[in-house]
Amino acid sequence: MGTHAATQHVACIMDGNGRWAQQRGLPRALGHKAAEKAIDAVIKTALEEEIPWLTLFAFSTENWSRPEEEISSIMDVCYQYLRNKVHEWHRAGVRFRSLGETSPKIPDGLRQEFQYAQQLTQDNDKMTLTVAFNHGGRSEIVRAARTLIEKQVPPEEVTEERFAEHLPSPDMPNVDLVIRTSGEHRLSNFALWRCAYAEFAFPEVLWPDFRAEHFRQALDLYAQRERRFGGVAGSIPHPRSLQPQPPAGLVASLPSLSNVLSLPGGIATRLGGHLLTGLYDTARYAKSQLDTRPTARL
C-alpha cells in the first residue's frame, strides 16, 4: 500500500536525454531510447505508491524546432514504446490518455497508437497515465478562452471553475508535484493552469538515470512541504518537518557523491585534505569555546 496518499497528481518533465547521450559519445536518439527504463520505473513506482494521476511531459509544441533527425527518432521511440507497453498497462489497471494538440506533423502510426491506447484502457481506474505530447500550456489556455468566446459566455459568468471546464481533460486534477530532472529549474510551458500551486523538485540526475529511489525521494520532499494556498501556516507541522533541516540552498550547492567519486585522484586527495583541515579547525574552535566557558557553581 502507498505511503503518499495525499499526493494525487505527479507530473514529470523528462529532461536530459540528449545530454545523457552526449556525455557518453552517443547519438541523441539513443538518449531518448534509454529514457524508457526511467518511464518504466516511474509508472511502476507510482502504481505501488497508489498515486491516482501521473503525467509525463514527452514533447512540447516548442520541440518542433529541434533537428528533423532527432524529431523523427523521438516519434519512432514513442511509437514503439507505446505499442510494446499498452497491454501491460491495461493489465495493471492503468488508464492511458494523451494531452496536446493534434497536428499533421505527428506520424499517422503514432496518432493511431494514442487512440488505440485510450480506447483500450478507458475503463481502467487504478491510475491515469497522461502523456503530454505536442503540448503547450499557453496554447491550452488560449484554446479554452476561444471556446468561451465562441459560446458567447457573458464575461461575468467566466469563473475559474468554468474556465477549467474548457481545458483538455477537464476531470484532471491540479498538479501537486512537478519533478524536473537534470537540474534545470524551469516549467517550460507545461500545464501552466494546473501547476498554479504545484510544488517542485529538481533532482540533478538526467532522465535516463532516473529510478524508483529518485521518484520516492521527490515524494518524501513533497511530504515535507506545507501547502498553504495563500493562507497561513497550520498549527500542526508535518511529522517529517520536525527533523532539523540544512540551510536553504546548501544541499543544492553541494556536489553529488557520484561527482566526487569521479574526480581525478589528485583533486580528490586535495579535497580530502581540505575537509580534514576544516574538521580540525572546527574541533579546535569548539574546544576553545568550552575552555573559556565559566564553570558552573554548585
Solvent accessible surface area in square Angstrom, and as a share of the most:
residue,aa,sasa,rsa
1,M,204,0.91
2,G,12,0.12
3,T,104,0.60
4,H,15,0.07
5,A,79,0.61
6,A,82,0.64
7,T,3,0.02
8,Q,82,0.36
9,H,0,0.00
10,V,0,0.00
11,A,0,0.00
12,C,0,0.00
13,I,10,0.05
14,M,31,0.14
15,D,23,0.12
16,G,5,0.05
17,N,20,0.10
18,G,5,0.04
19,R,85,0.31
20,W,36,0.13
21,A,0,0.00
22,Q,105,0.47
23,Q,128,0.57
24,R,110,0.40
25,G,71,0.68
26,L,68,0.34
27,P,83,0.52
28,R,78,0.29
29,A,35,0.27
30,L,83,0.41
31,G,0,0.00
32,H,18,0.08
33,K,99,0.42
34,A,24,0.19
35,A,5,0.04
36,E,29,0.13
37,K,137,0.58
38,A,0,0.00
39,I,23,0.12
40,D,50,0.26
41,A,18,0.14
42,V,0,0.00
43,I,6,0.03
44,K,125,0.53
45,T,2,0.01
46,A,0,0.00
47,L,32,0.16
48,E,76,0.34
49,E,11,0.05
50,E,90,0.40
51,I,0,0.00
52,P,42,0.26
53,W,30,0.10
54,L,0,0.00
55,T,1,0.01
56,L,4,0.02
57,F,14,0.06
58,A,32,0.25
59,F,2,0.01
60,S,10,0.07
61,T,38,0.22
62,E,93,0.42
63,N,29,0.15
64,W,51,0.18
65,S,103,0.66
66,R,83,0.30
67,P,91,0.57
68,E,147,0.66
69,E,150,0.67
70,E,13,0.06
71,I,20,0.10
72,S,69,0.45
73,S,20,0.13
74,I,12,0.06
75,M,11,0.05
76,D,79,0.41
77,V,24,0.14
78,C,30,0.18
79,Y,54,0.20
80,Q,72,0.32
81,Y,21,0.08
82,L,7,0.03
83,R,128,0.47
84,N,106,0.54
85,K,38,0.16
86,V,2,0.01
87,H,84,0.38
88,E,81,0.36
89,W,12,0.04
90,H,64,0.29
91,R,185,0.68
92,A,39,0.31
93,G,18,0.17
94,V,0,0.00
95,R,51,0.19
96,F,2,0.01
97,R,50,0.18
98,S,36,0.23
99,L,3,0.02
100,G,31,0.30
101,E,57,0.25
102,T,126,0.73
103,S,17,0.11
104,P,133,0.83
105,K,127,0.54
106,I,9,0.05
107,P,59,0.37
108,D,84,0.44
109,G,28,0.27
110,L,2,0.01
111,R,68,0.25
112,Q,114,0.51
113,E,22,0.10
114,F,19,0.08
115,Q,99,0.44
116,Y,95,0.36
117,A,0,0.00
118,Q,52,0.23
119,Q,122,0.54
120,L,50,0.25
121,T,0,0.00
122,Q,111,0.49
123,D,130,0.67
124,N,25,0.13
125,D,135,0.70
126,K,120,0.51
127,M,3,0.01
128,T,7,0.04
129,L,1,0.00
130,T,0,0.00
131,V,21,0.12
132,A,0,0.00
133,F,6,0.02
134,N,6,0.03
135,H,3,0.01
136,G,2,0.02
137,G,0,0.00
138,R,175,0.64
139,S,34,0.22
140,E,1,0.00
141,I,50,0.25
142,V,67,0.38
143,R,77,0.28
144,A,1,0.01
145,A,35,0.27
146,R,144,0.53
147,T,41,0.24
148,L,10,0.05
149,I,129,0.66
150,E,135,0.60
151,K,126,0.54
152,Q,157,0.70
153,V,19,0.11
154,P,52,0.33
155,P,115,0.72
156,E,141,0.63
157,E,78,0.35
158,V,59,0.34
159,T,67,0.39
160,E,127,0.57
161,E,123,0.55
162,R,85,0.31
163,F,21,0.09
164,A,30,0.24
165,E,111,0.50
166,H,38,0.17
167,L,6,0.03
168,P,42,0.26
169,S,25,0.16
170,P,84,0.53
171,D,80,0.41
172,M,13,0.06
173,P,44,0.28
174,N,98,0.50
175,V,2,0.01
176,D,16,0.08
177,L,0,0.00
178,V,0,0.00
179,I,0,0.00
180,R,12,0.04
181,T,0,0.00
182,S,12,0.08
183,G,19,0.19
184,E,47,0.21
185,H,120,0.54
186,R,127,0.47
187,L,44,0.22
188,S,46,0.30
189,N,30,0.15
190,F,1,0.00
191,A,2,0.02
192,L,54,0.27
193,W,73,0.25
194,R,6,0.02
195,C,7,0.04
196,A,77,0.60
197,Y,127,0.48
198,A,13,0.10
199,E,35,0.15
200,F,61,0.25
201,A,4,0.03
202,F,61,0.26
203,P,32,0.20
204,E,119,0.54
205,V,32,0.18
206,L,22,0.11
207,W,0,0.00
208,P,2,0.02
209,D,55,0.29
210,F,0,0.00
211,R,73,0.27
212,A,29,0.23
213,E,97,0.44
214,H,44,0.20
215,F,0,0.00
216,R,80,0.29
217,Q,114,0.51
218,A,6,0.05
219,L,0,0.00
220,D,44,0.23
221,L,65,0.32
222,Y,17,0.06
223,A,20,0.15
224,Q,62,0.28
225,R,76,0.28
226,E,74,0.33
227,R,61,0.22
228,R,124,0.45
229,F,116,0.48
230,G,77,0.74
231,G,45,0.44
232,V,138,0.79
233,A,60,0.47
234,G,47,0.46
235,S,110,0.71
236,I,150,0.76
237,P,63,0.40
238,H,72,0.32
239,P,96,0.61
240,R,91,0.33
241,S,44,0.28
242,L,130,0.64
243,Q,115,0.51
244,P,132,0.83
245,Q,103,0.46
246,P,66,0.42
247,P,94,0.59
248,A,111,0.86
249,G,52,0.50
250,L,77,0.38
251,V,97,0.56
252,A,79,0.61
253,S,83,0.54
254,L,104,0.52
255,P,86,0.54
256,S,48,0.31
257,L,131,0.65
258,S,76,0.49
259,N,87,0.45
260,V,43,0.25
261,L,132,0.66
262,S,88,0.57
263,L,62,0.31
264,P,83,0.52
265,G,55,0.53
266,G,42,0.40
267,I,75,0.38
268,A,40,0.31
269,T,102,0.59
270,R,149,0.54
271,L,60,0.30
272,G,29,0.28
273,G,34,0.33
274,H,131,0.59
275,L,109,0.54
276,L,97,0.48
277,T,73,0.42
278,G,35,0.33
279,L,117,0.58
280,Y,130,0.50
281,D,66,0.34
282,T,89,0.52
283,A,60,0.47
284,R,147,0.54
285,Y,140,0.53
286,A,48,0.37
287,K,127,0.54
288,S,50,0.32
289,Q,86,0.38
290,L,108,0.54
291,D,97,0.50
292,T,105,0.61
293,R,157,0.57
294,P,119,0.75
295,T,127,0.74
296,A,86,0.67
297,R,234,0.85
298,L,224,1.12
